[in-house]
């Protein structure tokens, strides 16, 4: 049943077997004939709609996660106050300041 174009019986909906197709038998055991299934536009539209819906969900979840990460990475006013306080207590002995000074002194 991997092949989409297999013929089906009009009445009992059984699929034509490989041996029946090779032998050229186009009638089912119930007496009706085998026909190719018709294309259903509604099913295609439904699959397209479902695919677009899933894609929108994925994009929205990624954007929400990105916003959450950005919110978490922003320092609060209290965190900035504490960092300034530590920098003042260290009397200019801040690691980043020392690194910047070192880079400036290099040729």
N, CA, C and O atoms as CSV, one atom per row, in Angstrom:
chain,resi,resn,atom,element,x,y,z
A,1,UNK,N,N,0.805,-1.198,0.000
A,1,UNK,CA,C,0.000,0.000,0.000
A,1,UNK,C,C,0.846,1.259,0.000
A,1,UNK,O,O,0.338,2.341,0.293
A,2,UNK,N,N,2.128,1.141,-0.323
A,2,UNK,CA,C,2.988,2.315,-0.374
A,2,UNK,C,C,2.677,3.169,-1.587
A,2,UNK,O,O,2.868,4.385,-1.565
A,3,UNK,N,N,2.195,2.529,-2.651
A,3,UNK,CA,C,1.884,3.262,-3.871
A,3,UNK,C,C,0.538,3.952,-3.712
A,3,UNK,O,O,-0.451,3.301,-3.376
A,4,UNK,N,N,0.485,5.239,-3.944
A,4,UNK,CA,C,-0.738,6.014,-3.783
A,4,UNK,C,C,-1.737,5.697,-4.899
A,4,UNK,O,O,-2.944,5.813,-4.689
A,5,UNK,N,N,-1.260,5.303,-6.071
A,5,UNK,CA,C,-2.113,5.106,-7.230
A,5,UNK,C,C,-2.714,3.704,-7.321
A,5,UNK,O,O,-3.093,3.282,-8.413
A,6,UNK,N,N,-2.811,2.983,-6.232
A,6,UNK,CA,C,-3.425,1.665,-6.276
A,6,UNK,C,C,-4.909,1.803,-6.511
A,6,UNK,O,O,-5.553,2.724,-6.008
A,7,UNK,N,N,-5.437,0.883,-7.274
A,7,UNK,CA,C,-6.865,0.915,-7.578
A,7,UNK,C,C,-7.657,0.314,-6.420
A,7,UNK,O,O,-7.196,-0.592,-5.726
A,8,UNK,N,N,-8.882,0.856,-6.231
A,8,UNK,CA,C,-9.760,0.366,-5.173
A,8,UNK,C,C,-11.105,-0.011,-5.771
A,8,UNK,O,O,-11.528,0.534,-6.791
A,9,UNK,N,N,-11.759,-0.947,-5.121
A,9,UNK,CA,C,-13.088,-1.376,-5.544
A,9,UNK,C,C,-14.094,-0.280,-5.214
A,9,UNK,O,O,-13.991,0.375,-4.177
A,10,UNK,N,N,-15.053,-0.088,-6.089
A,10,UNK,CA,C,-16.052,0.956,-5.883
A,10,UNK,C,C,-16.941,0.611,-4.690
A,10,UNK,O,O,-17.283,1.494,-3.903
A,11,UNK,N,N,-17.319,-0.654,-4.547
A,11,UNK,CA,C,-18.273,-1.060,-3.500
A,11,UNK,C,C,-17.604,-1.369,-2.166
A,11,UNK,O,O,-17.917,-0.742,-1.154
A,12,UNK,N,N,-16.686,-2.329,-2.160
A,12,UNK,CA,C,-16.138,-2.810,-0.884
A,12,UNK,C,C,-14.841,-2.108,-0.474
A,12,UNK,O,O,-14.332,-2.350,0.620
A,13,UNK,N,N,-14.311,-1.258,-1.322
A,13,UNK,CA,C,-13.107,-0.443,-1.030
A,13,UNK,C,C,-11.843,-1.265,-0.805
A,13,UNK,O,O,-10.887,-0.762,-0.215
A,14,UNK,N,N,-11.813,-2.510,-1.257
A,14,UNK,CA,C,-10.582,-3.299,-1.139
A,14,UNK,C,C,-9.590,-2.845,-2.213
A,14,UNK,O,O,-9.979,-2.412,-3.298
A,15,UNK,N,N,-8.324,-2.952,-1.888
A,15,UNK,CA,C,-7.265,-2.515,-2.791
A,15,UNK,C,C,-6.911,-3.650,-3.743
A,15,UNK,O,O,-6.849,-4.812,-3.341
A,16,UNK,N,N,-6.682,-3.312,-4.987
A,16,UNK,CA,C,-6.301,-4.299,-5.999
A,16,UNK,C,C,-4.926,-4.860,-5.657
A,16,UNK,O,O,-3.991,-4.105,-5.395
A,17,UNK,N,N,-4.805,-6.174,-5.661
A,17,UNK,CA,C,-3.533,-6.796,-5.325
A,17,UNK,C,C,-2.580,-6.707,-6.509
A,17,UNK,O,O,-2.989,-6.439,-7.639
A,18,UNK,N,N,-1.309,-6.936,-6.227
A,18,UNK,CA,C,-0.293,-6.876,-7.276
A,18,UNK,C,C,-0.551,-7.937,-8.345
A,18,UNK,O,O,-0.433,-7.674,-9.542
A,19,UNK,N,N,-0.904,-9.139,-7.892
A,19,UNK,CA,C,-1.141,-10.228,-8.857
A,19,UNK,C,C,-2.341,-9.916,-9.758
A,19,UNK,O,O,-2.316,-10.237,-10.946
A,20,UNK,N,N,-3.380,-9.301,-9.214
A,20,UNK,CA,C,-4.534,-8.912,-10.024
A,20,UNK,C,C,-4.145,-7.853,-11.048
A,20,UNK,O,O,-4.614,-7.886,-12.186
A,21,UNK,N,N,-3.298,-6.925,-10.654
A,21,UNK,CA,C,-2.865,-5.870,-11.573
A,21,UNK,C,C,-2.001,-6.459,-12.679
A,21,UNK,O,O,-2.131,-6.068,-13.839
A,22,UNK,N,N,-1.117,-7.396,-12.334
A,22,UNK,CA,C,-0.243,-8.011,-13.326
A,22,UNK,C,C,-1.054,-8.857,-14.300
A,22,UNK,O,O,-0.789,-8.853,-15.502
A,23,UNK,N,N,-2.041,-9.582,-13.783
A,23,UNK,CA,C,-2.880,-10.428,-14.633
A,23,UNK,C,C,-3.866,-9.623,-15.469
A,23,UNK,O,O,-4.471,-10.156,-16.399
A,24,UNK,N,N,-4.031,-8.336,-15.143
A,24,UNK,CA,C,-4.935,-7.489,-15.904
A,24,UNK,C,C,-6.387,-7.614,-15.476
A,24,UNK,O,O,-7.287,-7.218,-16.216
A,25,UNK,N,N,-6.624,-8.160,-14.288
A,25,UNK,CA,C,-8.000,-8.270,-13.788
A,25,UNK,C,C,-8.412,-6.925,-13.198
A,25,UNK,O,O,-7.784,-6.428,-12.263
A,26,UNK,N,N,-9.464,-6.348,-13.747
A,26,UNK,CA,C,-9.928,-5.036,-13.303
A,26,UNK,C,C,-11.229,-5.117,-12.525
A,26,UNK,O,O,-11.847,-4.092,-12.238
A,27,UNK,N,N,-11.648,-6.326,-12.183
A,27,UNK,CA,C,-12.874,-6.480,-11.403
A,27,UNK,C,C,-12.548,-7.128,-10.067
A,27,UNK,O,O,-11.674,-7.989,-9.965
A,28,UNK,N,N,-13.260,-6.698,-9.066
A,28,UNK,CA,C,-13.077,-7.197,-7.704
A,28,UNK,C,C,-13.820,-8.525,-7.555
A,28,UNK,O,O,-14.570,-8.929,-8.444
A,29,UNK,N,N,-13.604,-9.195,-6.428
A,29,UNK,CA,C,-14.306,-10.452,-6.163
A,29,UNK,C,C,-15.797,-10.229,-5.951
A,29,UNK,O,O,-16.603,-11.137,-6.155
A,30,UNK,N,N,-16.157,-9.018,-5.542
A,30,UNK,CA,C,-17.575,-8.723,-5.334
A,30,UNK,C,C,-18.286,-8.403,-6.643
A,30,UNK,O,O,-19.507,-8.247,-6.652
A,31,UNK,N,N,-17.551,-8.303,-7.747
A,31,UNK,CA,C,-18.146,-8.074,-9.045
A,31,UNK,C,C,-18.005,-6.652,-9.556
A,31,UNK,O,O,-18.255,-6.396,-10.734
A,32,UNK,N,N,-17.616,-5.737,-8.710
A,32,UNK,CA,C,-17.432,-4.346,-9.129
A,32,UNK,C,C,-16.032,-4.173,-9.710
A,32,UNK,O,O,-15.175,-5.046,-9.577
A,33,UNK,N,N,-15.826,-3.062,-10.336
A,33,UNK,CA,C,-14.520,-2.846,-10.952
A,33,UNK,C,C,-13.619,-2.000,-10.042
A,33,UNK,O,O,-14.083,-1.267,-9.169
A,34,UNK,N,N,-12.318,-2.136,-10.287
A,34,UNK,CA,C,-11.327,-1.341,-9.556
A,34,UNK,C,C,-11.151,-0.005,-10.278
A,34,UNK,O,O,-11.089,0.039,-11.507
A,35,UNK,N,N,-11.071,1.086,-9.506
A,35,UNK,CA,C,-10.842,2.410,-10.086
A,35,UNK,C,C,-9.748,3.102,-9.280
A,35,UNK,O,O,-9.512,2.780,-8.116
A,36,UNK,N,N,-9.081,4.070,-9.933
A,36,UNK,CA,C,-8.074,4.866,-9.224
A,36,UNK,C,C,-8.773,5.842,-8.291
A,36,UNK,O,O,-9.815,6.395,-8.645
A,37,UNK,N,N,-8.216,6.063,-7.104
A,37,UNK,CA,C,-8.838,7.024,-6.192
A,37,UNK,C,C,-8.749,8.436,-6.763
A,37,UNK,O,O,-7.787,8.793,-7.442
A,38,UNK,N,N,-9.774,9.224,-6.470
A,38,UNK,CA,C,-9.814,10.591,-6.969
A,38,UNK,C,C,-8.996,11.500,-6.057
A,38,UNK,O,O,-8.834,11.233,-4.866
A,39,UNK,N,N,-8.492,12.564,-6.639
A,39,UNK,CA,C,-7.738,13.555,-5.883
A,39,UNK,C,C,-8.711,14.403,-5.075
A,39,UNK,O,O,-9.730,14.853,-5.599
A,40,UNK,N,N,-8.397,14.621,-3.800
A,40,UNK,CA,C,-9.271,15.413,-2.936
A,40,UNK,C,C,-8.561,16.713,-2.563
A,40,UNK,O,O,-7.605,16.712,-1.787
A,41,UNK,N,N,-9.041,17.817,-3.127
A,41,UNK,CA,C,-8.440,19.123,-2.869
A,41,UNK,C,C,-8.598,19.522,-1.411
A,41,UNK,O,O,-7.718,20.165,-0.838
A,42,UNK,N,N,-9.714,19.143,-0.816
A,42,UNK,CA,C,-9.958,19.492,0.585
A,42,UNK,C,C,-8.906,18.919,1.513
A,42,UNK,O,O,-8.477,19.586,2.454
A,43,UNK,N,N,-8.483,17.682,1.255
A,43,UNK,CA,C,-7.453,17.059,2.088
A,43,UNK,C,C,-6.115,17.778,1.941
A,43,UNK,O,O,-5.391,17.976,2.916
A,44,UNK,N,N,-5.798,18.170,0.692
A,44,UNK,CA,C,-4.555,18.905,0.462
A,44,UNK,C,C,-4.584,20.242,1.190
A,44,UNK,O,O,-3.610,20.619,1.843
A,45,UNK,N,N,-5.699,20.958,1.078
A,45,UNK,CA,C,-5.824,22.247,1.761
A,45,UNK,C,C,-5.722,22.074,3.270
A,45,UNK,O,O,-5.127,22.907,3.954
A,46,UNK,N,N,-6.297,21.000,3.789
A,46,UNK,CA,C,-6.235,20.738,5.224
A,46,UNK,C,C,-4.793,20.488,5.668
A,46,UNK,O,O,-4.370,20.990,6.710
A,47,UNK,N,N,-4.038,19.716,4.887
A,47,UNK,CA,C,-2.633,19.461,5.220
A,47,UNK,C,C,-1.818,20.747,5.164
A,47,UNK,O,O,-0.970,20.982,6.025
A,48,UNK,N,N,-2.070,21.581,4.156
A,48,UNK,CA,C,-1.348,22.858,4.040
A,48,UNK,C,C,-1.669,23.745,5.231
A,48,UNK,O,O,-0.770,24.335,5.830
A,49,UNK,N,N,-2.948,23.843,5.579
A,49,UNK,CA,C,-3.360,24.657,6.720
A,49,UNK,C,C,-2.709,24.160,8.009
A,49,UNK,O,O,-2.226,24.959,8.811
A,50,UNK,N,N,-2.696,22.846,8.210
A,50,UNK,CA,C,-2.094,22.265,9.415
A,50,UNK,C,C,-0.595,22.547,9.466
A,50,UNK,O,O,-0.051,22.847,10.528
A,51,UNK,N,N,0.065,22.452,8.324
A,51,UNK,CA,C,1.495,22.729,8.259
A,51,UNK,C,C,1.785,24.187,8.604
A,51,UNK,O,O,2.721,24.476,9.350
A,52,UNK,N,N,0.994,25.097,8.070
A,52,UNK,CA,C,1.172,26.526,8.374
A,52,UNK,C,C,0.907,26.816,9.849
A,52,UNK,O,O,1.607,27.624,10.460
A,53,UNK,N,N,-0.106,26.157,10.424
A,53,UNK,CA,C,-0.418,26.356,11.831
A,53,UNK,C,C,0.744,25.901,12.715
A,53,UNK,O,O,1.116,26.590,13.665
A,54,UNK,N,N,1.315,24.732,12.396
A,54,UNK,CA,C,2.450,24.233,13.173
A,54,UNK,C,C,3.657,25.152,13.042
A,54,UNK,O,O,4.378,25.382,14.013
A,55,UNK,N,N,3.873,25.679,11.836
A,55,UNK,CA,C,4.998,26.589,11.616
A,55,UNK,C,C,4.817,27.859,12.440
A,55,UNK,O,O,5.775,28.337,13.048
A,56,UNK,N,N,3.595,28.416,12.471
A,56,UNK,CA,C,3.340,29.616,13.263
A,56,UNK,C,C,3.541,29.348,14.748
A,56,UNK,O,O,4.092,30.184,15.464
A,57,UNK,N,N,3.092,28.179,15.213
A,57,UNK,CA,C,3.294,27.810,16.611
A,57,UNK,C,C,4.778,27.753,16.958
A,57,UNK,O,O,5.202,28.232,18.010
A,58,UNK,N,N,5.557,27.162,16.060
A,58,UNK,CA,C,6.995,27.033,16.284
A,58,UNK,C,C,7.654,28.414,16.339
A,58,UNK,O,O,8.470,28.679,17.222
A,59,UNK,N,N,7.304,29.283,15.406
A,59,UNK,CA,C,7.881,30.628,15.378
A,59,UNK,C,C,7.504,31.398,16.645
A,59,UNK,O,O,8.344,32.073,17.240
A,60,UNK,N,N,6.235,31.294,17.053
A,60,UNK,CA,C,5.791,31.986,18.263
A,60,UNK,C,C,6.506,31.470,19.502
A,60,UNK,O,O,6.888,32.258,20.367
A,61,UNK,N,N,6.692,30.159,19.602
A,61,UNK,CA,C,7.378,29.611,20.778
A,61,UNK,C,C,8.848,30.041,20.796
A,61,UNK,O,O,9.400,30.316,21.861
A,62,UNK,N,N,9.478,30.100,19.627
A,62,UNK,CA,C,10.875,30.556,19.572
A,62,UNK,C,C,10.972,32.022,19.966
A,62,UNK,O,O,11.883,32.411,20.696
A,63,UNK,N,N,10.033,32.841,19.485
A,63,UNK,CA,C,10.050,34.265,19.841
A,63,UNK,C,C,9.800,34.452,21.336
A,63,UNK,O,O,10.451,35.282,21.971
A,64,UNK,N,N,8.864,33.691,21.904
A,64,UNK,CA,C,8.602,33.784,23.342
A,64,UNK,C,C,9.828,33.387,24.148
A,64,UNK,O,O,10.170,34.044,25.131
A,65,UNK,N,N,10.483,32.319,23.734
A,65,UNK,CA,C,11.687,31.872,24.440
A,65,UNK,C,C,12.789,32.923,24.348
A,65,UNK,O,O,13.501,33.172,25.321
A,66,UNK,N,N,12.924,33.535,23.181
A,66,UNK,CA,C,13.932,34.580,22.987
A,66,UNK,C,C,13.666,35.770,23.908
A,66,UNK,O,O,14.588,36.302,24.527
A,67,UNK,N,N,12.395,36.186,23.994
A,67,UNK,CA,C,12.050,37.304,24.880
A,67,UNK,C,C,12.325,36.968,26.340
A,67,UNK,O,O,12.794,37.816,27.099
A,68,UNK,N,N,12.034,35.734,26.731
A,68,UNK,CA,C,12.307,35.319,28.112
A,68,UNK,C,C,13.792,35.360,28.417
A,68,UNK,O,O,14.196,35.789,29.498
A,69,UNK,N,N,14.607,34.915,27.471
A,69,UNK,CA,C,16.063,34.934,27.673
A,69,UNK,C,C,16.560,36.374,27.777
A,69,UNK,O,O,17.409,36.685,28.612
A,70,UNK,N,N,16.030,37.243,26.929
A,70,UNK,CA,C,16.444,38.651,26.989
A,70,UNK,C,C,16.047,39.291,28.307
A,70,UNK,O,O,16.809,40.071,28.878
A,71,UNK,N,N,14.857,38.964,28.791
A,71,UNK,CA,C,14.414,39.528,30.071
A,71,UNK,C,C,15.297,39.046,31.212
A,71,UNK,O,O,15.626,39.811,32.118
A,72,UNK,N,N,15.681,37.769,31.165
A,72,UNK,CA,C,16.523,37.222,32.223
A,72,UNK,C,C,17.930,37.803,32.182
A,72,UNK,O,O,18.574,37.949,33.221
A,73,UNK,N,N,18.408,38.134,30.991
A,73,UNK,CA,C,19.780,38.608,30.874
A,73,UNK,C,C,19.927,40.083,31.246
A,73,UNK,O,O,21.043,40.541,31.492
A,74,UNK,N,N,18.841,40.824,31.292
A,74,UNK,CA,C,18.927,42.234,31.651
A,74,UNK,C,C,19.129,42.352,33.162
A,74,UNK,O,O,18.473,41.668,33.948
A,75,UNK,N,N,20.034,43.218,33.541
A,75,UNK,CA,C,20.333,43.401,34.957
A,75,UNK,C,C,19.313,44.359,35.565
A,75,UNK,O,O,18.943,45.373,34.973
A,76,UNK,N,N,18.881,44.001,36.753
A,76,UNK,CA,C,17.926,44.855,37.451
A,76,UNK,C,C,18.648,46.074,38.018
A,76,UNK,O,O,19.877,46.127,38.067
A,77,UNK,N,N,17.865,47.032,38.435
A,77,UNK,CA,C,18.444,48.257,38.997
A,77,UNK,C,C,19.251,47.921,40.256
A,77,UNK,O,O,20.306,48.509,40.494
A,78,UNK,N,N,18.758,46.985,41.051
A,78,UNK,CA,C,19.467,46.585,42.263
A,78,UNK,C,C,20.813,45.928,41.930
A,78,UNK,O,O,21.811,46.167,42.609
A,79,UNK,N,N,20.831,45.087,40.866
A,79,UNK,CA,C,22.092,44.461,40.457
A,79,UNK,C,C,23.101,45.519,40.011
A,79,UNK,O,O,24.279,45.435,40.358
A,80,UNK,N,N,22.655,46.501,39.256
A,80,UNK,CA,C,23.572,47.565,38.821
A,80,UNK,C,C,24.101,48.349,40.023
A,80,UNK,O,O,25.280,48.700,40.066
A,81,UNK,N,N,23.230,48.624,40.997
A,81,UNK,CA,C,23.645,49.337,42.209
A,81,UNK,C,C,24.721,48.546,42.951
A,81,UNK,O,O,25.719,49.110,43.401
A,82,UNK,N,N,24.507,47.225,43.075
A,82,UNK,CA,C,25.487,46.408,43.798
A,82,UNK,C,C,26.813,46.343,43.056
A,82,UNK,O,O,27.868,46.355,43.690
A,83,UNK,N,N,26.787,46.275,41.735
A,83,UNK,CA,C,28.034,46.242,40.968
A,83,UNK,C,C,28.805,47.549,41.123
A,83,UNK,O,O,30.030,47.541,41.247
A,84,UNK,N,N,28.088,48.672,41.116
A,84,UNK,CA,C,28.760,49.963,41.320
A,84,UNK,C,C,29.348,50.045,42.728
A,84,UNK,O,O,30.440,50.576,42.931
A,85,UNK,N,N,28.604,49.511,43.689
A,85,UNK,CA,C,29.060,49.523,45.076
A,85,UNK,C,C,30.348,48.708,45.238
A,85,UNK,O,O,31.281,49.139,45.915
A,86,UNK,N,N,30.389,47.538,44.617
A,86,UNK,CA,C,31.587,46.701,44.681
A,86,UNK,C,C,32.747,47.388,43.969
A,86,UNK,O,O,33.884,47.326,44.439
A,87,UNK,N,N,32.475,48.037,42.851
A,87,UNK,CA,C,33.532,48.733,42.117
A,87,UNK,C,C,34.109,49.877,42.950
A,87,UNK,O,O,35.317,50.109,42.914
A,88,UNK,N,N,33.276,50.592,43.696
A,88,UNK,CA,C,33.767,51.679,44.537
A,88,UNK,C,C,34.583,51.150,45.712
A,88,UNK,O,O,35.581,51.760,46.096
A,89,UNK,N,N,34.171,50.030,46.280
A,89,UNK,CA,C,34.900,49.460,47.413
A,89,UNK,C,C,36.270,48.935,47.005
A,89,UNK,O,O,37.196,48.909,47.816
A,90,UNK,N,N,36.399,48.520,45.755
A,90,UNK,CA,C,37.659,47.918,45.341
A,90,UNK,C,C,38.720,48.961,45.020
A,90,UNK,O,O,39.849,48.602,44.685
A,91,UNK,N,N,38.386,50.238,45.115
A,91,UNK,CA,C,39.339,51.334,44.871
A,91,UNK,C,C,40.032,51.200,43.520
A,91,UNK,O,O,41.255,51.311,43.423
A,92,UNK,N,N,39.255,50.966,42.502
A,92,UNK,CA,C,39.838,50.865,41.172
A,92,UNK,C,C,40.499,49.529,40.912
A,92,UNK,O,O,41.206,49.377,39.915
A,93,UNK,N,N,40.287,48.563,41.778
A,93,UNK,CA,C,40.893,47.252,41.622
A,93,UNK,C,C,39.917,46.298,40.920
A,93,UNK,O,O,39.864,45.106,41.221
A,94,UNK,N,N,39.159,46.845,39.990
A,94,UNK,CA,C,38.177,46.064,39.247
A,94,UNK,C,C,38.897,45.278,38.149
A,94,UNK,O,O,39.743,45.827,37.443
A,95,UNK,N,N,38.565,44.015,38.009
A,95,UNK,CA,C,39.231,43.150,37.047
A,95,UNK,C,C,39.094,43.684,35.619
A,95,UNK,O,O,40.079,43.770,34.885
A,96,UNK,N,N,37.870,44.041,35.233
A,96,UNK,CA,C,37.664,44.535,33.871
A,96,UNK,C,C,38.436,45.819,33.620
A,96,UNK,O,O,38.990,46.015,32.538
A,97,UNK,N,N,38.474,46.700,34.626
A,97,UNK,CA,C,39.223,47.949,34.472
A,97,UNK,C,C,40.710,47.666,34.316
A,97,UNK,O,O,41.385,48.301,33.506
A,98,UNK,N,N,41.223,46.706,35.098
A,98,UNK,CA,C,42.633,46.345,34.962
A,98,UNK,C,C,42.927,45.776,33.586
A,98,UNK,O,O,43.966,46.082,33.000
A,99,UNK,N,N,42.026,44.952,33.060
A,99,UNK,CA,C,42.223,44.384,31.728
A,99,UNK,C,C,42.241,45.484,30.665
A,99,UNK,O,O,43.081,45.466,29.765
A,100,UNK,N,N,41.324,46.431,30.770
A,100,UNK,CA,C,41.282,47.530,29.802
A,100,UNK,C,C,42.535,48.391,29.882
A,100,UNK,O,O,43.087,48.798,28.859
A,101,UNK,N,N,42.975,48.661,31.095
A,101,UNK,CA,C,44.207,49.439,31.271
A,101,UNK,C,C,45.404,48.698,30.681
A,101,UNK,O,O,46.264,49.306,30.044
A,102,UNK,N,N,45.454,47.396,30.894
A,102,UNK,CA,C,46.544,46.601,30.365
A,102,UNK,C,C,46.558,46.633,28.846
A,102,UNK,O,O,47.618,46.755,28.233
A,103,UNK,N,N,45.373,46.524,28.232
A,103,UNK,CA,C,45.282,46.568,26.766
A,103,UNK,C,C,45.711,47.924,26.206
A,103,UNK,O,O,46.307,47.996,25.132
A,104,UNK,N,N,45.410,48.982,26.926
A,104,UNK,CA,C,45.795,50.330,26.486
A,104,UNK,C,C,47.288,50.546,26.575
A,104,UNK,O,O,47.867,51.261,25.757
A,105,UNK,N,N,47.917,49.931,27.565
A,105,UNK,CA,C,49.350,50.100,27.722
A,105,UNK,C,C,50.165,49.320,26.707
A,105,UNK,O,O,51.323,49.651,26.452
A,106,UNK,N,N,49.576,48.293,26.129
A,106,UNK,CA,C,50.319,47.484,25.164
A,106,UNK,C,C,50.473,48.239,23.842
A,106,UNK,O,O,49.591,48.998,23.441
A,107,UNK,N,N,51.619,48.016,23.168
A,107,UNK,CA,C,51.847,48.739,21.900
A,107,UNK,C,C,51.002,48.202,20.760
A,107,UNK,O,O,51.085,48.707,19.640
